[in-house]
Amino acid sequence: MEEDMENGRSYQERPRTFSTVRSKSSIPLAFRLLMRINPRALIILSLLVFSGVLYVGASTSPIVVFVFCICTLSLFFSLYLTKWVLAKDEGPPEMSEISDAIRDGAEGFFRTQYGTISKMACILAFVILGIYLFRTTTPQQEASGLGRATSAYITVASFLLGALCSGIAGFVGMWVSVRANVRVSSAARRSAREALQIAVRAGGFSAIVVVCMAVFGVAILYSTFYVWLGVDSPGSMKVTDLPLLLVGYGFGASFVALFAQLGGGIYTKAADVGADLVGKVEQGIPEDDPRNPAVIADLVGDNVGDCAARGADLFESIAAEIISAMILGGTMAQRCKIEDPSGFILFPLVVHSFDLVVSSVGILSIRGTRDPGLISPIEDPMSIMQKGYSVTIMLAVLTFGVSTRWLLYTEQAPSAWLNFALCGLVGIIMAYAFVWISKYYTDYKYEPVRLLALSSSTGHGTNIIAGTSGLVDESGNPTGGLFGTAVATMGMLSTAGYVLTMDMFGPIADNAGGIVEMSQQPESVREITDVLDAVGNTTKATTKGFAIGSAALASFLLFSAYMDEVASFAQLPFKEVDIAVPEIFVGGLLGSMLIFLFSAWACSAVGKTAQEVVNEVRRQFIERPGIMDYKEKPDYGRCVAIVASASLREMIRPGALAIISPMAVGVIFRILGHSTGQPLLGAKVVASMLMFATVAGILMALFLNTAGGAWDNAKKYIETGALGGKGSESHKAAVTGDTVGDPFKDTAGPSLHVLIKMLATITLVMAPIFL
């Protein structure tokens, strides 16, 4: 390379034709059909659809109309963000060509992956249909005239809609990231603050759409069932029982999110590990160097693993939390004989509607620099984003208080709304604490990561070691505590839009740095993207801490709903799970074992796929010696194809384990309970399994996420020039630690978030087969 530079030539001046990694359009069929419709006809069609939705909402409750209006305005706001981001320039041609290659790889893999997931979803939908057609019905369903067939079709329709919306959420996250990355790279040539603003607004678009879809989907289902089933009319279903019909929606979202996270996580980390081990450690070339054959696959992985998968993950989190809180709100209102329970049921939808508003304000609060000529970063990007988060938090406190007073006030207990507001405040404080604690343990400005980086100076092994409410029921018993927990969970997720924005910022900044490196921009530009990338690692870690905290609370709420549903079906009390009973204790052990086996299989999948990448990269360096001298171009497409194929193959085993295990355990112990005269044994063993899996999963996910993030930023800290800087022995040891932490923080850890919630939703949906 030095010889080329002396002769006035560089790799940047050579023809840049990246291998094609897709053969046909990867835009989903529905979107391609919409694009062919005349714009005026599309506007008219949209107005008709919105009018129909508004009519159904008005027939349900004014609260639902409010939710629909806020969601519609939020969608327009997301369109504004899209137009603003896409109006930015893409930089020189070499940047655009690299971005196009990343876009082709990401969209091609997304099409293939979600095609596989959709086939599995259809098969599972038929299984659910068969189970519900032959299951028993509850007395409440019999009294309302809701037969088995109707219940079955409603559950399957909800499941498929949840799966579809989760898929769209993933597509939206990936779509914006592959278009924003090159614009952030281009902006970094002018100003660090402008690059930050573009990355935040691009992430904000995805976040607003994801939250909006989760709220819209649940609200539309609720309103449709309300009108179709004639809820609250004589001889029909009560409104307090209606939320139970929505559990299929959460299950569909969890199902897609699990496989999206597994497949995307295996893809991104296998490519990353393979690229780092051969490129950085063996060949001594920089990260994202264009000579590395796996670099395009690595950059593609950021989009399909972090953006698409995280969009589906957060969509599933919000949907599960809304549905579980609606179920508990309806149950509490019924027990307390509240005359109009709609406020308690619809409260979660209103909270997340306000979430859209306050998160939008937080996104807009981050502005570009007034002096576009400034090249070096003059402010800490993390501090800027924290200020935006502080604005969002303060507004969330205000809007949460308004929501509780509006919807949770009842004359039976005039001060109950204030108690619930305080519960929400606790949740908001916990969310803020999660963000700050995760930041402390993963940001290289603080002692934990610097100590980890220092341990790298003594070798690879030491780096690895260092990483490692006032309401009462009709009997006079207090009954607001469980719903108070639900309110605290909603408080924690009341800023989900802005938190997801910070998460999406990470992979976009990472991709921007890769594009800058590959297009051989000046070192000053790379310094800006390196700072943004390091901040992105921290924001991703904080989001994962936030996600696991919300997963824990949402799982607890769904667990309570599961116990209520079992009691309703069996017509027997089910208020506790006694782990002193040997069979039930065995169920708990199986739940804990499931977490460790799932994590092991997820990490093993990354290892197997990374081995294929390592072998391919080594082969290309041996067979094409001109790569290192910029005389030959690597075959990027070959690495992309290897990773795509292997990740789709490897995601099946851990995903199937998560789905089949609770059903198999429940059925086996149901048979054992029938033979021993214990009618609820199957349901109790599954409950124990769920409890232990949730506790073990929370701790395991926190460990994996934090350790992986700390290892990554320890490497980033050394790359700033500390402890010898890039190429030193400390740096090589830190790279080893980073490769160990990669599957921890981006594959196994995030997948556990989804696994915990999916176990809760699948047990709720499949409860009838355990009895």
C-alpha positions in Angstrom: 0.0 0.0 0.0 2.9 2.4 0.8 4.4 1.8 -2.6 1.0 2.6 -4.2 0.8 5.8 -2.2 4.3 6.8 -3.3 3.3 6.3 -6.9 0.3 8.5 -6.4 -2.1 5.6 -6.5 -4.3 4.0 -3.9 -6.8 1.3 -3.5 -9.5 4.0 -3.4 -8.7 4.8 -7.1 -9.1 1.2 -8.3 -12.4 0.1 -9.8 -14.9 -0.7 -7.0 -17.3 -3.4 -8.2 -18.6 -5.4 -5.2 -19.9 -8.9 -5.8 -23.6 -9.1 -6.3 -25.2 -10.9 -3.4 -28.9 -10.9 -4.5 -30.5 -11.8 -7.7 -33.9 -10.2 -7.4 -35.7 -7.4 -5.6 -35.8 -8.0 -1.9 -38.6 -5.5 -1.2 -41.5 -7.4 0.3 -44.3 -8.2 -2.2 -46.9 -6.0 -0.3 -44.6 -3.0 -0.6 -43.9 -3.6 -4.3 -47.6 -3.7 -5.0 -48.2 -0.5 -3.0 -45.5 1.2 -5.0 -47.3 0.4 -8.3 -50.6 2.0 -7.1 -51.3 5.6 -8.4 -50.3 8.1 -5.6 -53.8 9.7 -5.6 -55.5 6.3 -5.5 -53.2 5.3 -2.6 -54.1 8.5 -0.7 -57.8 7.8 -1.2 -57.4 4.2 -0.1 -55.5 5.3 3.0 -58.2 7.8 3.9 -60.9 5.1 3.5 -58.9 2.7 5.7 -58.3 5.3 8.3 -62.0 6.3 8.3 -62.9 2.6 8.8 -60.4 2.3 11.7 -61.7 5.5 13.2 -65.3 4.3 13.0 -64.5 1.0 14.7 -62.5 3.0 17.4 -65.4 5.4 17.9 -67.8 2.4 18.4 -65.5 1.1 21.1 -64.3 4.0 23.2 -63.2 7.7 22.9 -59.9 6.5 24.5 -59.3 4.3 21.4 -60.0 7.2 19.1 -57.4 9.2 21.0 -54.9 6.4 20.6 -55.5 6.1 16.9 -55.1 9.9 16.4 -51.7 9.9 18.2 -50.5 6.9 16.3 -51.5 8.5 13.0 -49.7 11.8 13.8 -46.6 9.8 14.9 -46.6 8.0 11.5 -46.5 11.4 9.8 -43.7 12.4 12.1 -41.7 9.3 11.1 -42.3 10.2 7.4 -40.8 13.6 8.1 -37.7 12.0 9.7 -37.4 9.7 6.7 -37.5 12.6 4.3 -35.1 14.6 6.4 -32.5 11.8 6.5 -32.8 10.7 2.9 -32.3 14.4 1.8 -28.7 14.2 3.1 -26.0 13.5 0.6 -24.4 10.0 0.3 -20.8 11.3 -0.2 -18.4 10.3 -2.9 -19.0 7.4 -5.3 -16.8 5.0 -3.4 -19.0 5.4 -0.3 -22.2 4.8 -2.3 -20.8 1.6 -3.8 -19.9 0.2 -0.4 -23.3 1.2 1.0 -25.1 -0.5 -2.0 -23.2 -3.7 -1.3 -24.2 -3.6 2.4 -27.8 -2.9 1.4 -27.9 -5.7 -1.1 -26.6 -8.2 1.4 -28.9 -7.1 4.2 -32.1 -7.0 2.2 -31.3 -10.3 0.5 -30.7 -12.1 3.8 -33.8 -10.5 5.3 -35.9 -11.8 2.5 -34.6 -15.3 2.9 -34.7 -15.3 6.7 -38.2 -14.0 7.0 -39.3 -16.4 4.2 -38.2 -19.3 6.4 -39.7 -17.8 9.5 -43.1 -17.2 7.8 -43.3 -20.8 6.8 -42.6 -22.0 10.4 -45.2 -19.5 11.6 -47.8 -20.9 9.2 -47.1 -24.4 10.5 -47.4 -23.3 14.1 -50.7 -21.5 13.3 -52.2 -24.8 12.1 -51.0 -26.4 15.4 -52.6 -23.7 17.5 -55.8 -24.0 15.4 -56.0 -27.8 16.0 -55.4 -27.4 19.8 -58.0 -24.7 20.2 -60.6 -26.6 18.1 -60.4 -29.5 20.5 -59.7 -27.8 23.8 -62.2 -27.2 26.6 -63.9 -23.8 27.1 -64.1 -21.7 30.2 -67.5 -20.9 31.9 -67.0 -17.3 30.9 -66.6 -18.3 27.2 -69.7 -20.5 27.4 -71.8 -17.8 29.0 -70.8 -15.3 26.3 -71.5 -17.8 23.5 -67.9 -17.8 22.3 -67.5 -21.3 21.0 -64.3 -23.3 20.3 -64.2 -22.5 16.6 -64.6 -18.8 17.1 -62.0 -18.8 19.9 -59.6 -20.8 17.7 -59.9 -18.5 14.7 -59.5 -15.4 16.8 -56.3 -16.8 18.4 -54.8 -17.9 15.1 -55.7 -14.5 13.5 -54.1 -12.7 16.4 -51.0 -14.9 16.2 -50.5 -14.3 12.4 -51.1 -10.6 12.8 -48.5 -10.4 15.6 -46.0 -12.3 13.5 -46.7 -10.1 10.5 -46.3 -6.8 12.5 -43.1 -8.1 14.1 -41.7 -8.9 10.7 -42.6 -5.4 9.4 -41.0 -3.9 12.5 -37.8 -5.8 11.7 -37.9 -4.7 8.0 -38.4 -1.1 9.0 -35.3 -1.2 11.3 -33.2 -2.7 8.6 -34.5 -0.5 5.8 -33.6 2.7 7.5 -30.2 1.6 8.7 -28.9 0.5 5.3 -29.8 4.0 3.9 -28.7 6.1 6.8 -25.2 4.6 7.3 -23.7 6.2 4.2 -25.2 9.5 5.0 -23.7 9.5 8.5 -20.3 8.6 6.9 -20.7 11.6 4.5 -21.7 13.9 7.4 -18.7 12.9 9.4 -16.5 14.6 6.8 -18.0 17.9 7.8 -19.1 17.7 11.5 -19.3 15.2 14.3 -22.6 16.8 15.5 -24.2 16.5 12.1 -23.3 12.9 11.9 -24.7 12.3 15.3 -28.0 14.1 14.4 -28.5 12.0 11.3 -27.8 8.7 13.1 -30.2 9.7 15.9 -33.0 10.8 13.6 -32.6 7.6 11.4 -32.9 5.5 14.6 -35.8 7.6 15.7 -37.7 6.9 12.5 -37.4 3.1 13.2 -38.3 3.5 16.9 -41.4 5.6 16.3 -42.7 3.2 13.7 -42.0 0.1 15.9 -43.8 1.6 18.9 -46.6 2.9 16.8 -47.2 -0.5 15.2 -47.3 -2.2 18.5 -49.9 0.2 19.9 -51.9 0.3 16.6 -52.0 -3.4 16.3 -53.3 -4.1 19.8 -55.8 -1.2 19.6 -57.2 -2.4 16.2 -57.5 -6.0 17.4 -59.2 -4.9 20.6 -61.6 -2.6 18.8 -62.4 -5.1 16.1 -63.2 -7.9 18.6 -65.2 -5.4 20.7 -67.5 -4.5 17.8 -67.6 -8.0 16.1 -68.4 -9.9 19.3 -70.8 -7.2 20.6 -68.9 -6.9 23.9 -70.9 -5.8 27.0 -74.3 -6.4 25.2 -76.7 -8.8 26.9 -75.6 -12.4 26.6 -72.2 -11.5 25.2 -68.6 -11.3 26.5 -67.7 -8.8 29.2 -65.1 -6.2 28.3 -62.9 -7.4 31.2 -62.5 -10.8 29.5 -61.7 -9.3 26.1 -57.9 -8.8 26.6 -57.4 -12.6 27.0 -58.3 -12.9 23.3 -55.2 -10.8 22.4 -52.5 -13.2 23.8 -52.1 -14.8 20.3 -50.8 -11.4 19.1 -48.0 -11.4 21.7 -47.1 -15.0 20.9 -46.8 -14.2 17.2 -44.6 -11.3 17.9 -42.4 -13.4 20.3 -42.1 -16.2 17.8 -40.8 -14.0 15.0 -38.6 -11.9 17.3 -36.9 -15.1 18.6 -35.9 -16.4 15.2 -35.0 -12.9 14.0 -32.7 -12.4 16.9 -31.2 -15.8 16.6 -30.6 -15.7 12.9 -29.5 -12.1 12.8 -27.3 -12.5 15.9 -25.6 -15.6 14.5 -25.0 -13.8 11.2 -23.6 -10.6 12.6 -21.3 -12.2 15.2 -20.0 -15.0 13.0 -19.0 -12.5 10.4 -17.5 -10.2 13.0 -15.5 -12.9 14.8 -14.3 -14.4 11.5 -13.2 -11.0 10.2 -11.5 -10.0 13.4 -9.6 -13.2 14.1 -8.0 -13.4 10.6 -7.9 -9.7 9.7 -6.8 -8.1 13.0 -5.0 -10.8 14.8 -3.4 -12.9 12.0 -2.9 -10.3 9.2 -2.6 -7.2 11.4 -4.9 -5.1 9.2 -7.3 -2.5 10.7 -11.0 -3.2 11.4 -13.2 -2.8 8.3 -10.1 -2.8 6.1 -11.2 -3.3 2.4 -8.7 -6.1 2.0 -10.6 -8.3 4.5 -13.0 -10.6 2.5 -15.4 -10.8 5.5 -15.8 -7.1 6.0 -19.0 -6.7 3.9 -20.6 -9.6 5.7 -19.6 -8.0 9.0 -21.3 -4.7 8.0 -24.3 -6.5 6.7 -24.6 -8.3 10.0 -24.9 -5.0 11.9 -28.1 -4.3 10.0 -29.8 -7.7 10.2 -28.6 -8.5 13.7 -28.8 -5.2 15.5 -31.4 -3.2 13.6 -33.8 -5.7 12.2 -33.7 -8.1 15.1 -33.8 -5.3 17.8 -36.8 -3.8 16.1 -38.7 -7.1 16.3 -37.4 -7.5 19.9 -38.7 -4.2 21.2 -41.9 -4.6 19.2 -42.5 -7.9 21.0 -41.6 -6.4 24.4 -44.1 -3.5 24.1 -46.9 -5.8 22.7 -46.4 -8.3 25.5 -46.4 -5.7 28.2 -49.5 -3.9 26.8 -51.5 -7.2 26.6 -50.5 -8.4 30.0 -51.3 -5.1 31.6 -54.7 -5.0 29.9 -55.4 -8.5 31.2 -54.5 -7.6 34.8 -56.4 -4.2 34.5 -59.5 -6.1 33.4 -59.2 -8.7 36.1 -58.7 -6.1 38.9 -61.6 -4.0 37.6 -63.8 -7.1 37.6 -62.9 -8.0 41.2 -63.4 -4.5 42.4 -66.8 -4.2 40.6 -65.7 -1.0 38.9 -68.6 0.4 36.9 -66.5 1.5 33.8 -63.4 -0.7 33.5 -62.4 0.6 30.1 -59.9 3.1 31.6 -58.0 0.3 33.5 -57.9 -1.9 30.4 -56.9 0.8 27.9 -54.4 2.6 30.2 -51.4 0.8 28.6 -52.3 2.0 25.1 -52.6 5.6 26.3 -49.2 5.4 28.1 -47.5 4.3 24.9 -49.3 6.9 22.9 -47.8 9.5 25.1 -44.5 7.6 24.8 -44.6 8.4 21.0 -45.1 12.1 21.8 -42.3 12.5 24.4 -39.9 10.4 22.5 -40.5 12.5 19.4 -39.7 15.6 21.4 -36.5 14.0 22.7 -35.4 13.1 19.2 -35.9 16.6 18.0 -34.0 18.0 21.0 -30.8 16.7 19.4 -29.7 19.4 16.9 -26.8 19.7 14.5 -23.9 22.1 15.1 -24.2 25.7 14.0 -20.7 25.6 12.5 -20.6 22.9 9.8 -16.9 23.6 9.3 -15.9 22.0 12.5 -14.3 18.6 11.9 -13.2 17.4 15.4 -15.8 16.4 17.9 -16.3 19.2 20.4 -18.8 17.5 22.6 -19.2 14.0 24.0 -22.0 12.3 21.9 -23.1 10.3 24.9 -23.7 13.5 26.9 -25.8 14.9 24.0 -27.9 11.8 23.9 -28.3 11.7 27.6 -29.6 15.3 27.6 -32.2 14.2 25.1 -33.1 11.2 27.3 -33.4 13.5 30.3 -35.9 15.7 28.4 -37.8 12.6 27.4 -37.8 11.3 31.1 -39.2 14.6 32.5 -42.0 14.8 29.9 -42.8 11.1 30.6 -43.3 11.8 34.3 -45.8 14.6 33.5 -47.7 12.6 30.9 -47.8 9.5 33.1 -49.4 11.6 35.9 -52.0 12.9 33.4 -52.7 9.4 32.2 -53.3 7.9 35.6 -55.5 10.8 36.7 -57.5 10.6 33.5 -58.0 6.8 33.3 -57.4 5.3 36.8 -59.5 7.6 38.9 -62.4 5.9 40.5 -64.9 7.1 43.2 -64.5 3.9 45.0 -60.9 4.9 45.9 -60.3 8.5 45.0 -56.6 8.4 45.9 -55.9 5.1 44.0 -54.7 6.9 40.8 -52.0 8.7 42.8 -50.7 5.4 44.2 -50.6 4.0 40.7 -48.8 7.2 39.5 -46.2 6.6 42.1 -45.8 3.0 40.9 -45.2 4.4 37.4 -42.7 6.9 38.8 -40.8 3.9 40.3 -40.7 2.3 36.9 -39.4 5.4 35.2 -36.7 5.8 37.8 -35.7 2.1 37.3 -35.4 2.7 33.6 -33.1 5.6 34.1 -31.1 3.6 36.6 -30.8 0.7 34.1 -29.4 3.1 31.5 -26.9 4.7 33.9 -25.7 1.4 35.4 -25.2 -0.2 32.0 -23.3 2.9 30.9 -21.0 2.8 33.9 -20.0 -0.8 33.3 -19.6 -0.6 29.5 -18.4 2.9 28.7 -14.6 3.2 28.6 -14.7 6.6 30.4 -15.3 4.7 33.6 -13.1 2.5 35.7 -14.6 -1.1 35.0 -13.8 -1.0 31.3 -10.4 0.7 31.8 -9.4 -2.0 34.3 -10.5 -4.6 31.7 -8.3 -2.9 29.1 -5.4 -2.8 31.5 -5.7 -6.6 32.0 -5.1 -7.0 28.3 -1.5 -5.7 28.7 -0.7 -9.0 30.4 -2.1 -11.2 27.7 -5.2 -12.8 26.2 -6.0 -15.0 29.2 -6.2 -12.2 31.8 -8.5 -10.2 29.5 -10.9 -13.1 29.4 -10.8 -13.6 33.2 -11.4 -9.9 33.9 -14.5 -9.8 31.6 -16.0 -12.4 33.0 -52.9 0.8 45.7 -56.2 1.6 47.9 -58.6 -0.7 46.0 -60.3 -3.7 47.5 -62.3 -6.6 46.0 -65.9 -7.6 46.9 -64.5 -9.4 50.0 -62.7 -6.4 51.3 -59.2 -7.7 50.4 -56.6 -5.2 48.9 -56.3 -6.0 45.2 -54.3 -3.3 43.5 -50.8 -4.5 44.1 -50.4 -6.7 41.0 -51.8 -4.0 38.7 -49.4 -1.6 40.4 -46.6 -3.8 39.2 -48.1 -3.6 35.7 -48.2 0.2 36.0 -44.5 0.2 37.1 -43.7 -1.8 34.0 -45.5 0.7 31.9 -43.6 3.5 33.6 -40.4 1.7 32.7 -41.4 1.4 29.1 -42.9 4.9 28.9 -39.8 6.1 27.1 -39.3 3.0 25.0 -39.3 5.1 21.8 -36.2 7.1 22.8 -34.4 4.1 24.2 -35.0 2.2 21.0 -33.7 5.3 19.1 -30.4 5.1 21.1 -30.2 1.4 20.3 -30.7 1.9 16.6 -28.0 4.6 16.7 -25.4 2.0 17.5 -25.3 -0.2 14.4 -25.9 2.8 12.1 -22.7 4.5 13.6 -20.9 1.2 13.4 -21.7 0.8 9.7 -20.8 4.5 9.0 -17.3 3.7 10.5 -16.9 0.7 8.2 -17.8 2.7 5.1 -15.3 5.4 6.1 -12.6 2.8 6.6 -13.3 0.9 3.4 -13.5 4.1 1.3 -10.2 5.2 2.8 -11.3 8.6 4.1 -8.9 10.8 6.1 -8.0 9.8 9.6 -9.9 12.8 11.1 -13.1 11.4 9.6 -12.4 7.9 11.0 -11.8 9.5 14.4 -15.3 10.9 14.4 -16.9 7.7 13.4 -14.8 5.8 16.0 -16.2 8.0 18.8 -19.7 7.5 17.5 -19.1 3.8 17.3 -17.9 3.6 20.9 -20.9 5.5 22.0 -23.1 3.2 20.0 -21.6 0.2 21.8 -22.7 1.9 25.1 -26.2 2.8 23.9 -26.7 -0.8 22.7 -25.6 -2.1 26.1 -27.9 0.3 27.9 -30.8 -0.7 25.7 -30.2 -4.4 26.4 -30.2 -3.7 30.1 -33.5 -1.8 29.7 -34.9 -4.7 27.6 -34.0 -7.4 30.1 -35.6 -5.3 32.9 -38.8 -4.9 31.0 -38.7 -8.5 30.0 -38.6 -9.6 33.7 -41.5 -7.4 34.6 -43.6 -8.4 31.6 -42.9 -12.1 32.2 -44.1 -11.7 35.8 -47.3 -10.1 34.6 -47.9 -12.8 32.0 -47.1 -15.5 34.6 -49.9 -14.0 36.8 -52.3 -14.1 33.8 -51.3 -17.7 33.2 -52.3 -18.7 36.7 -55.6 -17.0 36.4 -56.3 -18.7 33.0 -55.4 -22.1 34.4 -57.8 -21.6 37.4 -60.5 -20.5 35.0 -60.2 -23.5 32.8 -59.8 -26.1 35.6 -62.3 -24.5 37.9 -59.8 -25.1 40.7 -57.9 -22.5 42.8 -54.3 -21.9 41.5 -52.6 -19.3 43.6 -49.2 -20.7 44.4 -46.5 -23.1 43.1 -45.0 -25.3 45.8 -41.4 -26.2 44.7 -41.1 -28.6 47.6 -43.2 -31.1 45.5 -40.5 -33.2 43.7 -42.2 -33.0 40.3 -42.6 -29.2 40.5 -39.0 -28.8 41.6 -37.9 -30.9 38.6 -39.8 -28.5 36.4 -37.8 -25.6 37.9 -34.6 -27.4 37.2 -35.6 -28.0 33.6 -36.4 -24.3 33.3 -32.9 -23.3 34.5 -31.3 -26.0 32.3 -33.2 -24.6 29.3 -31.6 -21.2 29.7 -28.1 -22.6 29.8 -28.6 -25.1 27.0 -30.2 -22.4 24.8 -27.3 -20.0 25.5 -24.8 -22.7 24.8 -26.4 -23.6 21.5 -26.6 -20.0 20.4 -22.9 -19.4 21.2 -22.0 -22.7 19.5 -23.9 -21.7 16.4 -21.8 -18.5 16.2 -18.6 -20.5 16.7 -19.5 -23.0 14.0 -20.4 -20.3 11.5 -17.3 -18.2 12.4 -15.1 -21.3 11.7 -16.5 -21.4 8.2 -15.8 -17.7 7.8 -12.2 -18.0 9.2 -11.4 -20.8 6.8 -12.8 -18.9 3.8 -10.9 -15.7 4.7 -7.7 -17.7 5.2 -8.2 -19.4 1.9 -8.6 -16.2 0.0 -5.5 -14.7 1.6 -3.5 -17.8 0.6 -4.9 -18.2 -2.9 -5.0 -14.5 -3.7 -1.7 -13.1 -2.3 -2.4 -9.8 -4.2 -5.1 -8.9 -1.8 -2.7 -7.6 0.8 -1.0 -5.4 -1.9 -4.3 -4.1 -3.2 -3.7 -5.9 -6.5 -6.6 -8.3 -6.2 -10.1 -7.7 -4.8 -11.5 -10.1 -2.2 -14.6 -12.1 -3.0 -16.9 -10.4 -0.5 -20.0 -12.2 -1.8 -18.6 -15.6 -0.9 -18.3 -14.7 2.8 -21.8 -13.1 2.7 -23.3 -16.3 1.2 -21.5 -18.6 3.7 -22.7 -16.6 6.7 -26.3 -16.3 5.4 -26.6 -20.0 4.7 -25.0 -21.1 8.0 -27.0 -18.6 10.2 -30.3 -19.8 8.8 -29.4 -23.4 9.4 -28.0 -22.8 12.9 -31.0 -20.7 14.2 -33.4 -23.7 13.9 -32.1 -25.8 16.8 -32.2 -23.3 19.7 -35.4 -21.8 18.4 -37.1 -25.2 18.3 -35.8 -25.9 21.8 -37.5 -22.8 23.1 -40.9 -23.6 21.5 -41.1 -27.3 22.1 -39.7 -27.6 25.6 -42.6 -26.0 27.6 -45.2 -27.8 25.6 -43.5 -31.2 26.0 -42.9 -30.7 29.7 -46.5 -29.7 30.3 -48.0 -32.6 28.3 -45.7 -35.2 29.9 -46.5 -34.1 33.5 -50.1 -33.7 32.7 -50.2 -37.4 31.8 -48.3 -38.2 35.0 -50.6 -36.0 37.1 -53.7 -37.7 35.6 -52.3 -41.1 36.6 -51.5 -40.0 40.1 -54.7 -38.0 40.8 -53.1 -34.5 40.5 -55.2 -32.6 37.9 -53.1 -29.4 37.9 -49.6 -31.1 38.0 -48.9 -30.3 34.3 -49.8 -26.7 34.7 -47.9 -26.4 38.0 -44.7 -27.9 36.6 -44.9 -25.5 33.6 -45.3 -22.6 36.0 -42.3 -23.7 38.0 -40.3 -24.1 34.7 -41.3 -20.6 33.7 -40.4 -19.1 37.1 -36.9 -20.7 37.2 -36.3 -19.9 33.6 -37.2 -16.3 34.1 -34.9 -15.8 37.1 -32.0 -17.7 35.5 -32.5 -15.9 32.2 -32.5 -12.5 33.7 -29.2 -13.0 35.4 -27.6 -14.8 32.5 -28.7 -12.1 30.0 -27.4 -9.3 32.3 -24.1 -11.1 32.5 -23.8 -11.8 28.8 -24.8 -8.3 27.7 -22.6 -6.4 30.2 -19.5 -8.6 29.7 -19.7 -8.5 26.0 -20.2 -4.7 25.9 -17.3 -4.2 28.3 -15.0 -6.3 26.3 -15.9 -4.4 23.1 -15.3 -1.0 24.6 -12.1 -2.1 26.3 -10.8 -2.8 22.7 -12.1 0.6 21.6 -10.3 2.3 24.5 -7.0 0.7 23.5 -7.7 1.8 19.9 -7.8 5.4 21.1 -4.0 5.1 21.8 -4.1 3.8 25.3 -1.8 0.9 26.4 0.1 0.8 23.1 -2.8 1.5 20.8 -3.7 -0.4 17.6 -1.4 -3.3 16.7 0.1 -3.7 20.1 0.0 -6.9 22.1 -2.6 -5.4 24.4 -4.8 -4.6 21.4 -4.5 -8.2 20.2 -5.5 -9.5 23.6 -8.4 -7.1 23.7 -9.5 -8.3 20.2 -9.6 -11.9 21.6 -11.8 -10.7 24.5 -14.0 -8.9 22.0 -14.5 -12.0 19.9 -15.5 -14.0 23.0 -17.9 -11.2 24.0 -19.5 -10.8 20.6 -21.8 -13.9 20.7 -22.5 -13.0 24.4 -23.8 -9.5 23.8 -25.3 -9.8 20.3 -26.5 -13.3 20.0 -27.2 -15.3 23.2 -27.9 -12.3 25.5 -30.5 -10.5 23.3 -32.1 -13.8 22.4 -32.7 -14.5 26.1 -34.7 -11.3 26.3 -37.1 -12.7 23.7 -36.9 -16.3 25.1 -38.1 -15.2 28.6 -41.1 -13.4 27.2 -41.9 -16.1 24.6 -42.0 -18.8 27.3 -44.5 -16.7 29.2 -46.7 -16.1 26.1 -46.5 -19.7 24.8 -47.6 -21.1 28.2 -50.5 -18.6 28.3 -51.6 -19.6 24.8 -51.0 -23.3 25.3 -52.5 -23.5 28.9 -55.4 -25.7 27.8 -53.2 -28.6 26.8 -51.6 -28.7 30.3 -54.9 -29.6 32.0 
